């Protein structure tokens, strides 16, 4: 056995132990949530990668409940922020309060100072509030007056938005959307899942019997294990090829150049790498496979590709671009 193989085996043993509580989190969440396997998986991938999620879906698909279940399964601080048009940045990050006893201004921290943040209907708040949240997501710190405060780890933002209501909303600019590691699109349940939802939830007081199985300390330790997961150079090249193919499809002989206005940014390369490692971690493996990359590629790339007017006229979306790229880029 070579040194590299021995290292991978040791990492695999470490991953098997560290990933077990995360599989128990999935079990806990499935006590309440029917189906939505993809959403729950991506939530854990984001948590393990220190990345934030934008969740899009019509009302009633348990987006908010899924985030609440994740928060309950972790012994940590959780804040739900209902975004509205009259919300101010100070309502989110905090403000300075005058203390009459000694005549000084002191920082009053806002609800952003939590470990898991649910930004409900983020596109209902004006640009100033969106920017305040996205700055905190990027810098992982908040400035109130002249003081700068570090946000506690883990700091995980899950923002939801409704795709069918446009009146009274403030769409997120493309540059800000790029700060989300993944955009997960939640679809309707299947007929069988709908029936199970009826059986489980059609009562006046549904039970949310979820037991905390993980602490912030264990999540921080899991981050270190995820960083150790082995990724072969061929997998790294595969990730770079996928991202470059969204910018220069002709180089990879993909006939979609007229669909693409802008391709994915370097943030996509980093997100694909970390997301693939987190996917391998959740599978209990100490190494990354091409399928790990493919599993999360759509969610990492769909919001980072801007299509042309020609593509819109042909009813082609960024998802069509990602599918074409994954079909044509050679798998190692």
N, C-alpha and C positions, 0 to 999 in steps of 0.2 A: 504493500500500500504506500503510495507516494505521500509526501508531506502535505500537498494540497488536498488530497483525498482525506487524509487524517484530520486536517483543519475543518473541512466541510462536515465530517462526521461529528466532530466536537461541537461545532456550531449547531448542527441538527439536534443534538442532545439538549443543548441549552434552549433552543427554540421550542422543542417539544414541551419542556417544563414551563417556560414563560408564557406560551400561548394558551395553555389550558384554561386559565381564568377568562380569557376572551371568548373561548368557545362556550363557557358557562354563561357569559353575558348574553350571547345569542339565544341560548336556551331560555333565559329569564325573559328576554324581550318577546320571544315567541309564545310565552304564556298569555300575552295580551294581544300582540300584533299577529294577524293572520296573513300569511304570504309576505310580500314585500321583501323577499330575501335579498334582492339586489341593493335596495336602499339600506337595509341593516348592515350588510357587508361593507358598503362604501362608507357608512358612518364610522365603522371600526377602522377601516383603512385610513380615513382622515385623522382619526384620533391617534393612530400609531405613527403617522407620517408628519404630525404637527401641521396638518393642512386643514383648510376650512371648506365647507360644502355649501353649494347653492342648490336647493331642492325645489324643483318646479313641478306643479301638478294641480289639477282642478281641485276645488274644495271637497272635503270629505274622504280623502284617501289616506288618512291617519298619519300625515306628515308630522304634525305637531305632537301627536301621541307617541310616535316613534322616538322623537327627540326626548320627550319626557321620560319614556321608558329607559332610554340609555342613561339619562341623568340619575334615575332611581337605582339603576344597577351598579352605579359607581358612588362610593361614599364621598361625595364632593359637593361644591357649591354650584347651584344651577339658577339661572335667571332667564325668564321669558320676557322679551321686550316686544310689545305690540306696537309696530310702527304705524304712525298716523301722520296726516299732513301737518298737524300743528306741533309735532315733536320738535324739540330744540336739541342741539348738540350737548348742552349742559344737562339735559334730562338723561343723557346716555353716559357721559364720562364724568359728570360731577361739576362742581363750581366752587367759588370762594364764598365763604360765609363770614360775616363780620361778627366777631366775638366781643360783646360790649364789656365784659369783665376786665379785659386787659387791652382793649382797643386795637386788636390785630385781626387780620383776615386769615382764616384757616381753610384748608381744603376739605370739602365735603365730597367724598368719593361717590360716584354714581354706580348704577347696576352693572356696568361693564366689568367691574371687579369681581368676577366669578370665574369658575373653571369651564363650565359649559354654558354657552349663550345661545338661546333660540331667538333669532331676529325674525319675528313673524311678519310676513308680508313686507319685506324690505323695500319693495318698489312703491309703497304708499307714503314713504317719508321723503322730504325734499333733499336736494343734493348735499346740503351742508351736513345733514345728519348721516346720510350714507357715507360721506367722506370721513366723518369722525370715526365711524365704525371701521371702515376699511383701513384707515391709518393705524388704528389700534391693532387690527389683524396683522398688518404688515410689520409694524415696529415692535409689537408686543409691549408697548408702553404708552402711557397717557400723560399729557402735560396739563396741569391745572394751575393757572397763574404762572408763577416762575418755577414751580416744583414739577419734577418728572417722576412718575411712579411706574415701576416695573409691574407688569401683570403676572399673576401666579401661573405656574405650570402645573398641569396642562391648561392651555387656553384654546378652546375649541369652539368655533362659531359655526352654527348651522342656520343658514338663512333660507326662508321659504318665499316663494312668489307664485302668484296666480297668473297663468298665461292667458286667461280668457277675458279679464277685465282690463281695459286700457284707460277708461275715463277716470280721472282723479289719481293717476299713478305717475311715478317719475322713473322711467326705465333706467337701469344702471348703464352708464357709459361702458363701452367695450374695454377701455383701459382699466376700469375698476373691476369689471367682471373677471378679468385675467388674474386678479389676486386670489380668486377662489381656486383651490386645487382641483376640484371637480364640480361639474354641474350634473346632477342626477335628475332625470326625468321620470316621474312616478306615473305609472299607468293604472288603468282600472284592474280590479281583481278578476280572476277567472270565475266561471259559474260555480265551480266547486268551492273556491275560496269565499265567494259571496255568501254561499249557504252556511259555511262555517262561521263567518262573521255574524250572520243572523242568529245562529244557535248560541254563540258566545256573548254577544253584546246587546241583544234585543231585550234588555232588562232596564228598569229605571235607575239602577245603581250598579254599573259594571264594576267587577272587582279588578283592581290593578295590583295583584299579588306579586310584587317584584322585590327580591331580597338583594341588597348590595353585596357584590362579590369581588369588588376591586377597589383599591385605594389610589389616590394620586401618586403616591410613592411607587406603587407597582407599575403604573403607566409610565412614569419617568424611567424606571428600570427597563421596561419593554422597549422604549425608544433606543436605548443603547444596544439591545440585542438585535433590533431591526437593522441598525447601522452595520452590524457584523455579518449579516447574511451575505453569502457569496454570490457575486454576479460575474459571470464569465465575460471576457472581452467581446465575444461574439454577440452576446445579449446587449451589451452597451452599444455596440455598433448598430444593432437592430433598432434600438430606441432612437438613436441619432438619425438613422435612415428614415424612420417613420415621420419624425418631426420635419426633416428637410424635405421630404416628399410633399408635405403640405405647402411648402414655399416654392419648390422647384419641381413640380410633377413631371415635366418633360424630361428631366434628367433620369427619372426612373421609368420612363416610357408609360406614364399614366395619362390618358387623354382627357384631363380635366382642368387644364390650365385656364380655360375661359370661365370656369366656375369660381375661381379663387381670386379675391381682391387682396387679402392678407392671410398669410399662413400663421402657424402657431409660433409663439415666442419661446425663447430659451427657458422660460418658466415651465413650459410643457415638458421639456427634456428632464428637468429636475423632478417634476411631479410624476412623470411616468416611471422614473427610476425608483423613487421612494415608494410610490404606490405599488409597484411590482414586488418590491421587497416586503412590504406590509402584507400583500396578498399571499406570498410564500410563507410568511410568519403565521398567518391565520390558518394555513393549510398544514402547519407543523413541520415545514421543510426548512433546511438551512441553506438552500440555494434557490435561485430564480430560474424559471423556465420561460420560453417564449409565450406560453399560454397565459402566464401571470401578466405579461405585458398586454396581451390582447384583451384580457378580461376587463381591464380598467381603461383601455385606450379611448373608447368612445366617450366616457365620462370626463376624461382629462382633456380631450381635444375639442369636443363639440362647441364649447363656448369661446374657443380661442381662434377659430377660423371664421373670417368674414367673407361671405360669398358676394359675387358680382350681381349687377342688375340682370345680366343675361341668365345667370343661374336661377334667380328668383322668377324670371319669366318662364323658365322651363320647369319651375316648381322643384328645383334642386336646393337642398339645404346643406348645412355643414356636416350633417350626419351622412349624407350621400358621399361627401368628400372623404370622410374618415373611412367609410366602408370600402371605397375604391382604393384608398391607400393601403389598408390592411390586406386587401385581396392581391395587390400587385407587388408590394415590398417582399423580397425573398426572406423566408423564415429560416434562421440558422439551425 
